């Protein structure tokens, strides 16, 4: 990759992104400070849309990010806005 990444986002050998959170989140009783975001497929986009029927674009994005990080949507919802912005920033790297 030729693009300069922020210090809190690193690309893995598989092409996924690891996001270092500014504040750890509680996931199933464990404090997690790094999440891995895998590259989305078209099926991931469709699944998030179906899962979020009638709930709006924000919920659709939350469902998509949760699926790509293999966590429950509630864990994404409990993040600080700073952490959520980091997740969005990493996601955008897949579309640029």
The first five atom37 places (N, CA, C, CB, O) and aatype in JSON, in Angstrom:
{
  "aatype": [20, 20, 20, 20, 20, 20, 20, 20, 20, 20, 20, 20, 20, 20, 20, 20, 20, 20, 20, 20, 20, 20, 20, 20, 20, 20, 20, 20, 20, 20, 20, 20, 20, 20, 20, 20, 20, 20, 20, 20, 20, 20, 20, 20, 20, 20, 20, 20, 20, 20, 20, 20, 20, 20, 20, 20, 20, 20, 20, 20, 20, 20, 20, 20, 20, 20, 20, 20, 20, 20, 20, 20, 20, 20, 20, 20, 20, 20, 20, 20, 20, 20, 20, 20, 20, 20, 20, 20, 20, 20, 20, 20, 20, 20, 20, 20],
  "atom_mask": [
    [1, 1, 1, 1, 1],
    [1, 1, 1, 1, 1],
    [1, 1, 1, 1, 1],
    [1, 1, 1, 1, 1],
    [1, 1, 1, 1, 1],
    [1, 1, 1, 1, 1],
    [1, 1, 1, 1, 1],
    [1, 1, 1, 1, 1],
    [1, 1, 1, 1, 1],
    [1, 1, 1, 1, 1],
    [1, 1, 1, 1, 1],
    [1, 1, 1, 1, 1],
    [1, 1, 1, 1, 1],
    [1, 1, 1, 1, 1],
    [1, 1, 1, 1, 1],
    [1, 1, 1, 1, 1],
    [1, 1, 1, 1, 1],
    [1, 1, 1, 1, 1],
    [1, 1, 1, 1, 1],
    [1, 1, 1, 1, 1],
    [1, 1, 1, 1, 1],
    [1, 1, 1, 1, 1],
    [1, 1, 1, 1, 1],
    [1, 1, 1, 1, 1],
    [1, 1, 1, 1, 1],
    [1, 1, 1, 1, 1],
    [1, 1, 1, 1, 1],
    [1, 1, 1, 1, 1],
    [1, 1, 1, 1, 1],
    [1, 1, 1, 1, 1],
    [1, 1, 1, 1, 1],
    [1, 1, 1, 1, 1],
    [1, 1, 1, 1, 1],
    [1, 1, 1, 1, 1],
    [1, 1, 1, 1, 1],
    [1, 1, 1, 1, 1],
    [1, 1, 1, 1, 1],
    [1, 1, 1, 1, 1],
    [1, 1, 1, 1, 1],
    [1, 1, 1, 1, 1],
    [1, 1, 1, 1, 1],
    [1, 1, 1, 1, 1],
    [1, 1, 1, 1, 1],
    [1, 1, 1, 1, 1],
    [1, 1, 1, 1, 1],
    [1, 1, 1, 1, 1],
    [1, 1, 1, 1, 1],
    [1, 1, 1, 1, 1],
    [1, 1, 1, 1, 1],
    [1, 1, 1, 1, 1],
    [1, 1, 1, 1, 1],
    [1, 1, 1, 1, 1],
    [1, 1, 1, 1, 1],
    [1, 1, 1, 1, 1],
    [1, 1, 1, 1, 1],
    [1, 1, 1, 1, 1],
    [1, 1, 1, 1, 1],
    [1, 1, 1, 1, 1],
    [1, 1, 1, 1, 1],
    [1, 1, 1, 1, 1],
    [1, 1, 1, 1, 1],
    [1, 1, 1, 1, 1],
    [1, 1, 1, 1, 1],
    [1, 1, 1, 1, 1],
    [1, 1, 1, 1, 1],
    [1, 1, 1, 1, 1],
    [1, 1, 1, 1, 1],
    [1, 1, 1, 1, 1],
    [1, 1, 1, 1, 1],
    [1, 1, 1, 1, 1],
    [1, 1, 1, 1, 1],
    [1, 1, 1, 1, 1],
    [1, 1, 1, 1, 1],
    [1, 1, 1, 1, 1],
    [1, 1, 1, 1, 1],
    [1, 1, 1, 1, 1],
    [1, 1, 1, 1, 1],
    [1, 1, 1, 1, 1],
    [1, 1, 1, 1, 1],
    [1, 1, 1, 1, 1],
    [1, 1, 1, 1, 1],
    [1, 1, 1, 1, 1],
    [1, 1, 1, 1, 1],
    [1, 1, 1, 1, 1],
    [1, 1, 1, 1, 1],
    [1, 1, 1, 1, 1],
    [1, 1, 1, 1, 1],
    [1, 1, 1, 1, 1],
    [1, 1, 1, 1, 1],
    [1, 1, 1, 1, 1],
    [1, 1, 1, 1, 1],
    [1, 1, 1, 1, 1],
    [1, 1, 1, 1, 1],
    [1, 1, 1, 1, 1],
    [1, 1, 1, 1, 1],
    [1, 1, 1, 1, 1]
  ],
  "atom_positions": [
    [[0.84, -1.18, 0.0], [0.0, 0.0, 0.0], [0.88, 1.24, 0.0], [-0.96, 0.0, 1.22], [1.86, 1.31, 0.75]],
    [[0.55, 2.21, -0.83], [1.33, 3.43, -0.93], [0.8, 4.53, -0.02], [1.36, 3.92, -2.35], [1.5, 5.51, 0.24]],
    [[-0.41, 4.39, 0.45], [-1.03, 5.41, 1.28], [-0.45, 5.37, 2.7], [-2.56, 5.21, 1.32], [-0.27, 4.3, 3.28]],
    [[-0.16, 6.55, 3.24], [0.34, 6.66, 4.61], [-0.83, 6.45, 5.58], [1.03, 8.04, 4.86], [-1.83, 7.16, 5.5]],
    [[-0.69, 5.49, 6.48], [-1.74, 5.19, 7.45], [-1.48, 5.93, 8.75], [-1.84, 3.68, 7.7], [-0.33, 6.16, 9.12]],
    [[-2.55, 6.31, 9.45], [-2.35, 6.89, 10.79], [-1.72, 5.84, 11.71], [-3.71, 7.39, 11.38], [-1.81, 4.64, 11.45]],
    [[-1.08, 6.29, 12.77], [-0.37, 5.36, 13.65], [-1.28, 4.34, 14.31], [0.36, 6.13, 14.72], [-0.8, 3.3, 14.75]],
    [[-2.57, 4.6, 14.39], [-3.5, 3.68, 15.05], [-4.12, 2.67, 14.09], [-4.59, 4.46, 15.74], [-4.95, 1.86, 14.52]],
    [[-3.74, 2.69, 12.81], [-4.22, 1.7, 11.84], [-3.01, 1.03, 11.2], [-5.14, 2.37, 10.75], [-2.12, 1.7, 10.67]],
    [[-3.0, -0.3, 11.25], [-1.93, -1.05, 10.59], [-2.56, -2.09, 9.68], [-0.98, -1.71, 11.63], [-3.59, -2.67, 9.99]],
    [[-1.91, -2.32, 8.55], [-2.38, -3.32, 7.6], [-1.71, -4.65, 7.91], [-2.1, -2.89, 6.13], [-0.5, -4.71, 8.13]],
    [[-2.5, -5.72, 7.92], [-1.96, -7.06, 8.16], [-1.49, -7.67, 6.85], [-3.01, -7.97, 8.84], [-1.77, -7.14, 5.77]],
    [[-0.79, -8.78, 6.94], [-0.31, -9.49, 5.74], [-1.48, -9.95, 4.87], [0.55, -10.69, 6.14], [-1.32, -10.1, 3.65]],
    [[-2.64, -10.18, 5.48], [-3.82, -10.64, 4.75], [-4.59, -9.49, 4.1], [-4.74, -11.4, 5.68], [-5.54, -9.73, 3.36]],
    [[-4.18, -8.26, 4.37], [-4.88, -7.1, 3.8], [-5.99, -6.56, 4.68], [-5.44, -7.46, 2.49], [-6.73, -5.67, 4.26]],
    [[-6.11, -7.09, 5.89], [-7.07, -6.55, 6.86], [-6.43, -5.36, 7.55], [-7.5, -7.65, 7.9], [-5.25, -5.08, 7.35]],
    [[-7.21, -4.67, 8.37], [-6.66, -3.54, 9.13], [-6.87, -3.77, 10.62], [-7.32, -2.22, 8.69], [-7.95, -4.17, 11.06]],
    [[-5.82, -3.52, 11.39], [-5.92, -3.55, 12.85], [-6.02, -2.11, 13.32], [-4.7, -4.29, 13.5], [-5.21, -1.26, 12.97]],
    [[-7.04, -1.87, 14.14], [-7.29, -0.53, 14.66], [-7.0, -0.53, 16.15], [-8.75, -0.07, 14.37], [-7.61, -1.27, 16.91]],
    [[-6.05, 0.31, 16.56], [-5.77, 0.49, 17.98], [-6.75, 1.53, 18.5], [-4.28, 0.92, 18.23], [-6.79, 2.66, 18.03]],
    [[-7.53, 1.13, 19.48], [-8.56, 2.0, 20.04], [-7.95, 2.98, 21.04], [-9.67, 1.18, 20.71], [-6.98, 2.65, 21.72]],
    [[-8.52, 4.17, 21.12], [-8.03, 5.16, 22.08], [-8.43, 4.79, 23.5], [-8.56, 6.56, 21.73], [-7.78, 5.19, 24.47]],
    [[-9.5, 4.02, 23.61], [-9.99, 3.54, 24.9], [-10.5, 2.12, 24.69], [-11.13, 4.48, 25.49], [-11.3, 1.87, 23.8]],
    [[-10.03, 1.19, 25.51], [-10.42, -0.21, 25.37], [-11.93, -0.37, 25.54], [-9.68, -1.08, 26.39], [-12.56, 0.36, 26.3]],
    [[-12.49, -1.34, 24.81], [-13.91, -1.66, 24.95], [-14.03, -3.02, 25.63], [-14.62, -1.67, 23.56], [-13.16, -3.87, 25.5]],
    [[-15.12, -3.19, 26.37], [-15.38, -4.45, 27.06], [-16.11, -5.38, 26.1], [-16.21, -4.22, 28.37], [-17.23, -5.1, 25.68]],
    [[-15.47, -6.49, 25.75], [-16.08, -7.48, 24.87], [-16.08, -8.81, 25.6], [-15.33, -7.58, 23.5], [-15.03, -9.43, 25.81]],
    [[-17.27, -9.23, 25.97], [-17.45, -10.5, 26.68], [-16.56, -10.6, 27.91], [-17.17, -11.66, 25.75], [-15.97, -11.65, 28.18]],
    [[-16.48, -9.51, 28.66], [-15.72, -9.49, 29.91], [-14.24, -9.2, 29.77], [-15.88, -10.78, 30.57], [-13.54, -9.12, 30.78]],
    [[-13.76, -9.04, 28.56], [-12.34, -8.74, 28.34], [-12.19, -7.32, 27.8], [-11.7, -9.76, 27.37], [-12.99, -6.88, 26.97]],
    [[-11.18, -6.63, 28.28], [-10.87, -5.29, 27.76], [-10.07, -5.46, 26.47], [-10.07, -4.43, 28.81], [-8.98, -6.05, 26.48]],
    [[-10.6, -4.95, 25.38], [-9.97, -5.1, 24.06], [-9.55, -3.72, 23.57], [-10.94, -5.77, 23.04], [-10.35, -2.79, 23.53]],
    [[-8.28, -3.6, 23.2], [-7.77, -2.31, 22.74], [-7.4, -2.3, 21.26], [-6.56, -1.92, 23.56], [-7.08, -1.25, 20.7]],
    [[-7.46, -3.48, 20.61], [-7.19, -3.57, 19.17], [-8.26, -4.45, 18.53], [-5.75, -4.14, 18.89], [-8.53, -5.56, 19.01]],
    [[-8.86, -3.96, 17.46], [-9.82, -4.74, 16.69], [-9.29, -4.91, 15.27], [-11.23, -4.07, 16.69], [-8.65, -4.02, 14.73]],
    [[-9.57, -6.07, 14.68], [-9.19, -6.32, 13.3], [-10.42, -6.21, 12.42], [-8.53, -7.72, 13.14], [-11.44, -6.85, 12.67]],
    [[-10.31, -5.39, 11.4], [-11.39, -5.16, 10.45], [-11.01, -5.87, 9.15], [-11.65, -3.62, 10.21], [-10.04, -5.5, 8.49]],
    [[-11.79, -6.9, 8.8], [-11.49, -7.61, 7.55], [-12.12, -6.89, 6.37], [-11.99, -9.08, 7.62], [-13.04, -6.08, 6.53]],
    [[-11.62, -7.21, 5.18], [-12.14, -6.56, 3.97], [-13.57, -7.03, 3.72], [-11.24, -6.88, 2.75], [-13.85, -8.23, 3.74]],
    [[-14.48, -6.09, 3.47], [-15.88, -6.46, 3.24], [-16.1, -7.05, 1.85], [-16.78, -5.25, 3.44], [-15.38, -6.76, 0.9]],
    [[-17.13, -7.87, 1.77], [-17.59, -8.39, 0.49], [-18.94, -7.75, 0.18], [-17.7, -9.96, 0.52], [-19.55, -7.1, 1.04]],
    [[-19.4, -7.93, -1.03], [-20.73, -7.44, -1.39], [-21.77, -8.13, -0.51], [-21.04, -7.7, -2.9], [-22.74, -7.5, -0.1]],
    [[-21.57, -9.41, -0.22], [-22.5, -10.14, 0.65], [-22.57, -9.51, 2.04], [-22.08, -11.61, 0.76], [-23.64, -9.46, 2.64]],
    [[-21.44, -9.04, 2.56], [-21.45, -8.35, 3.86], [-22.33, -7.11, 3.81], [-20.01, -7.96, 4.27], [-23.09, -6.84, 4.74]],
    [[-22.23, -6.36, 2.72], [-23.04, -5.15, 2.57], [-24.53, -5.5, 2.53], [-22.64, -4.38, 1.28], [-25.35, -4.85, 3.17]],
    [[-24.87, -6.53, 1.76], [-26.27, -6.96, 1.66], [-26.8, -7.48, 2.99], [-26.42, -8.03, 0.58], [-27.94, -7.18, 3.37]],
    [[-25.99, -8.24, 3.7], [-26.41, -8.78, 5.0], [-26.67, -7.66, 6.0], [-25.35, -9.74, 5.55], [-27.64, -7.71, 6.75]],
    [[-25.8, -6.65, 6.02], [-26.0, -5.52, 6.93], [-27.27, -4.77, 6.58], [-24.78, -4.57, 6.89], [-27.99, -4.31, 7.47]],
    [[-27.54, -4.63, 5.3], [-28.76, -3.94, 4.87], [-30.01, -4.71, 5.31], [-28.77, -3.76, 3.34], [-30.95, -4.11, 5.83]],
    [[-30.01, -6.02, 5.11], [-31.15, -6.84, 5.52], [-31.33, -6.85, 7.03], [-30.98, -8.27, 5.01], [-32.45, -6.77, 7.53]],
    [[-30.23, -6.94, 7.75], [-30.27, -6.97, 9.22], [-30.8, -5.66, 9.79], [-28.87, -7.27, 9.78], [-31.33, -5.63, 10.9]],
    [[-30.64, -4.57, 9.04], [-30.99, -3.24, 9.54], [-32.28, -2.69, 8.94], [-29.87, -2.29, 9.25], [-32.55, -1.5, 9.08]],
    [[-33.06, -3.51, 8.28], [-34.28, -3.05, 7.61], [-35.07, -2.1, 8.49], [-35.14, -4.25, 7.21], [-35.47, -2.45, 9.6]],
    [[-35.3, -0.9, 7.98], [-36.12, 0.07, 8.68], [-35.46, 0.76, 9.86], [-37.34, -0.58, 9.15], [-36.12, 1.53, 10.56]],
    [[-34.17, 0.52, 10.1], [-33.5, 1.11, 11.25], [-32.57, 2.25, 10.89], [-32.73, 0.05, 11.98], [-32.01, 2.89, 11.78]],
    [[-32.39, 2.52, 9.62], [-31.57, 3.65, 9.21], [-30.15, 3.29, 8.84], [-31.55, 4.65, 10.29], [-29.66, 2.19, 9.11]],
    [[-29.5, 4.26, 8.21], [-28.14, 4.07, 7.7], [-27.11, 3.88, 8.81], [-27.74, 5.25, 6.84], [-26.17, 3.1, 8.66]],
    [[-27.3, 4.58, 9.93], [-26.33, 4.45, 11.04], [-26.32, 3.03, 11.58], [-26.66, 5.45, 12.16], [-25.25, 2.46, 11.83]],
    [[-27.5, 2.45, 11.78], [-27.57, 1.08, 12.28], [-26.99, 0.1, 11.27], [-29.03, 0.7, 12.62], [-26.36, -0.89, 11.64]],
    [[-27.21, 0.36, 10.0], [-26.65, -0.5, 8.96], [-25.12, -0.49, 9.02], [-27.13, -0.05, 7.56], [-24.48, -1.53, 8.9]],
    [[-24.54, 0.7, 9.19], [-23.08, 0.8, 9.29], [-22.57, 0.09, 10.54], [-22.65, 2.27, 9.3], [-21.54, -0.59, 10.48]],
    [[-23.26, 0.24, 11.65], [-22.87, -0.43, 12.89], [-22.89, -1.94, 12.7], [-23.8, -0.03, 14.06], [-21.95, -2.64, 13.1]],
    [[-23.95, -2.45, 12.08], [-24.04, -3.89, 11.84], [-22.92, -4.38, 10.92], [-25.41, -4.24, 11.22], [-22.36, -5.45, 11.14]],
    [[-22.61, -3.6, 9.91], [-21.54, -3.98, 8.99], [-20.18, -4.01, 9.7], [-21.49, -3.0, 7.8], [-19.44, -4.98, 9.57]],
    [[-19.86, -2.95, 10.44], [-18.58, -2.9, 11.15], [-18.47, -4.03, 12.17], [-18.42, -1.54, 11.85], [-17.41, -4.64, 12.32]],
    [[-19.56, -4.3, 12.88], [-19.56, -5.38, 13.87], [-19.26, -6.72, 13.19], [-20.91, -5.45, 14.61], [-18.45, -7.51, 13.69]],
    [[-19.92, -6.97, 12.07], [-19.69, -8.21, 11.34], [-18.24, -8.33, 10.87], [-20.64, -8.3, 10.14], [-17.63, -9.39, 10.97]],
    [[-17.7, -7.24, 10.35], [-16.33, -7.27, 9.83], [-15.29, -7.43, 10.93], [-16.06, -6.0, 9.05], [-14.18, -7.9, 10.67]],
    [[-15.65, -7.05, 12.16], [-14.73, -7.2, 13.3], [-15.05, -8.44, 14.13], [-14.79, -5.96, 14.19], [-14.35, -8.74, 15.1]],
    [[-16.11, -9.16, 13.75], [-16.53, -10.36, 14.47], [-16.88, -10.07, 15.93], [-15.44, -11.42, 14.4], [-16.48, -10.8, 16.84]],
    [[-17.62, -8.98, 16.13], [-18.14, -8.64, 17.46], [-19.63, -8.32, 17.32], [-17.35, -7.42, 18.09], [-20.13, -8.15, 16.21]],
    [[-20.33, -8.26, 18.43], [-21.75, -7.92, 18.41], [-21.93, -6.42, 18.16], [-22.43, -8.33, 19.74], [-21.08, -5.62, 18.56]],
    [[-23.02, -6.03, 17.5], [-23.27, -4.61, 17.27], [-23.27, -3.78, 18.56], [-24.6, -4.44, 16.56], [-22.91, -2.61, 18.54]],
    [[-23.68, -4.38, 19.66], [-23.7, -3.66, 20.94], [-22.3, -3.2, 21.34], [-24.29, -4.55, 22.04], [-22.15, -2.16, 21.98]],
    [[-21.28, -3.96, 20.97], [-19.9, -3.56, 21.29], [-19.49, -2.33, 20.49], [-18.93, -4.72, 21.01], [-18.78, -1.47, 21.0]],
    [[-19.93, -2.26, 19.25], [-19.64, -1.07, 18.44], [-20.39, 0.13, 19.02], [-20.05, -1.31, 16.95], [-19.84, 1.23, 19.09]],
    [[-21.64, -0.08, 19.41], [-22.44, 1.01, 19.98], [-21.86, 1.55, 21.28], [-23.86, 0.53, 20.23], [-22.06, 2.72, 21.61]],
    [[-21.14, 0.72, 22.02], [-20.6, 1.16, 23.31], [-19.27, 1.91, 23.16], [-20.4, -0.03, 24.21], [-18.73, 2.41, 24.15]],
    [[-18.75, 1.99, 21.95], [-17.48, 2.69, 21.72], [-17.62, 4.19, 21.9], [-16.96, 2.39, 20.31], [-18.71, 4.75, 21.75]],
    [[-16.51, 4.81, 22.22], [-16.48, 6.27, 22.21], [-16.55, 6.73, 20.75], [-15.18, 6.83, 22.91], [-16.25, 5.96, 19.84]],
    [[-16.94, 7.96, 20.54], [-17.03, 8.49, 19.19], [-15.66, 8.5, 18.51], [-17.62, 9.9, 19.21], [-15.55, 8.29, 17.3]],
    [[-14.62, 8.74, 19.29], [-13.26, 8.74, 18.74], [-12.91, 7.35, 18.18], [-12.22, 9.15, 19.82], [-12.37, 7.24, 17.08]],
    [[-13.23, 6.3, 18.93], [-12.98, 4.95, 18.46], [-13.82, 4.62, 17.24], [-13.26, 3.94, 19.57], [-13.33, 4.01, 16.29]],
    [[-15.07, 5.03, 17.25], [-15.96, 4.77, 16.12], [-15.43, 5.46, 14.86], [-17.4, 5.24, 16.43], [-15.48, 4.9, 13.77]],
    [[-14.92, 6.66, 15.02], [-14.34, 7.39, 13.88], [-13.13, 6.66, 13.33], [-13.95, 8.82, 14.3], [-12.9, 6.65, 12.12]],
    [[-12.35, 6.05, 14.2], [-11.2, 5.26, 13.75], [-11.66, 4.05, 12.94], [-10.35, 4.8, 14.97], [-11.04, 3.69, 11.93]],
    [[-12.74, 3.43, 13.38], [-13.3, 2.3, 12.64], [-13.76, 2.74, 11.25], [-14.47, 1.67, 13.42], [-13.49, 2.07, 10.26]],
    [[-14.46, 3.87, 11.2], [-14.93, 4.39, 9.92], [-13.76, 4.72, 8.99], [-15.8, 5.64, 10.13], [-13.81, 4.45, 7.79]],
    [[-12.73, 5.29, 9.56], [-11.55, 5.65, 8.77], [-10.89, 4.41, 8.16], [-10.54, 6.42, 9.64], [-10.5, 4.42, 7.0]],
    [[-10.78, 3.36, 8.95], [-10.19, 2.11, 8.44], [-11.09, 1.5, 7.36], [-9.99, 1.1, 9.6], [-10.59, 1.0, 6.36]],
    [[-12.39, 1.55, 7.57], [-13.31, 1.01, 6.57], [-13.16, 1.72, 5.23], [-14.77, 1.12, 7.07], [-13.17, 1.08, 4.17]],
    [[-13.01, 3.02, 5.27], [-12.87, 3.81, 4.03], [-11.63, 3.4, 3.23], [-12.8, 5.3, 4.36], [-11.6, 3.59, 2.02]],
    [[-10.63, 2.85, 3.9], [-9.42, 2.41, 3.19], [-9.72, 1.29, 2.2], [-8.37, 1.95, 4.2], [-9.01, 1.12, 1.21]],
    [[-10.77, 0.52, 2.47], [-11.14, -0.56, 1.56], [-11.8, -0.04, 0.28], [-12.08, -1.53, 2.26], [-11.87, -0.75, -0.72]],
    [[-12.29, 1.18, 0.31], [-13.02, 1.71, -0.84], [-12.22, 2.76, -1.61], [-14.33, 2.31, -0.39], [-12.73, 3.34, -2.57]],
    [[-10.99, 3.0, -1.19], [-10.2, 4.02, -1.89], [-9.15, 3.39, -2.78], [-9.53, 4.96, -0.9], [-8.4, 4.1, -3.45]]
  ]
}
